Amino acid sequence: MKKILIIDDDNFKKENIVHLLNKLNKKYEPIVATALNPGLCKLSEDKYDLVLLDMSLPIFDLSEPDNF
């Protein structure tokens, strides 16, 4: 299974990307991060086949206290 990391703070865009990947092919495993630092943590913990990165991200995700 190919792992795709999606780093984006816009829920609408994230949901659409995940929906599209699931619709195209069940061989994709989308993993989502909502800010830059949580995304970098995920990148350091695992290997991904593709990273989709929003270019205007907040650094921290304030909704996740462990990532602040």
C-alpha positions as CSV (number, residue, x, y, z in Angstrom):
1,M,0.0,0.0,0.0
2,K,1.3,3.4,-0.9
3,K,1.4,5.9,1.9
4,I,0.5,9.5,1.1
5,L,1.0,12.3,3.7
6,I,-1.4,15.2,3.4
7,I,-0.4,18.3,5.3
8,D,-3.1,20.9,5.1
9,D,-5.1,23.0,7.6
10,D,-8.2,23.3,5.4
11,N,-10.7,20.5,6.4
12,F,-12.6,20.8,3.1
13,K,-9.5,20.3,1.0
14,K,-8.2,17.4,3.2
15,E,-11.5,15.6,3.0
16,N,-11.7,16.0,-0.8
17,I,-8.2,14.7,-1.3
18,V,-8.8,11.7,1.0
19,H,-12.1,11.0,-0.8
20,L,-10.5,11.2,-4.2
21,L,-7.6,8.9,-3.2
22,N,-10.1,6.4,-1.8
23,K,-12.2,6.6,-4.9
24,L,-9.3,6.2,-7.3
25,N,-7.6,3.2,-5.8
26,K,-7.7,1.3,-2.5
27,K,-3.9,0.9,-2.7
28,Y,-3.4,4.4,-1.2
29,E,-3.3,5.0,2.6
30,P,-3.8,8.8,3.2
31,I,-2.4,10.1,6.5
32,V,-3.3,13.6,7.5
33,A,-1.6,16.4,9.5
34,T,-3.1,19.8,10.1
35,A,0.0,21.9,10.5
36,L,3.7,22.0,9.7
37,N,5.2,20.7,12.9
38,P,2.8,17.7,13.2
39,G,3.5,16.9,9.5
40,L,7.3,17.1,10.1
41,C,6.9,14.7,13.1
42,K,5.0,12.2,10.9
43,L,7.7,12.5,8.3
44,S,10.4,11.8,10.8
45,E,8.5,8.8,12.2
46,D,7.7,7.0,8.9
47,K,8.4,6.8,5.2
48,Y,5.9,8.1,2.6
49,D,5.6,7.6,-1.1
50,L,4.1,11.1,-1.6
51,V,3.7,14.3,0.4
52,L,1.0,16.8,-0.5
53,L,1.9,20.1,1.3
54,D,-0.2,23.2,1.6
55,M,2.2,26.1,1.1
56,S,0.4,28.5,3.5
57,L,0.3,26.4,6.7
58,P,0.3,27.4,10.4
59,I,3.4,26.1,12.2
60,F,1.4,24.6,15.1
61,D,-2.0,22.9,15.3
62,L,-3.6,24.5,18.4
63,S,-6.3,21.8,18.5
64,E,-3.7,19.2,19.4
65,P,-2.0,20.1,22.7
66,D,0.9,17.6,22.1
67,N,1.9,19.4,19.0
68,F,2.2,22.9,20.4
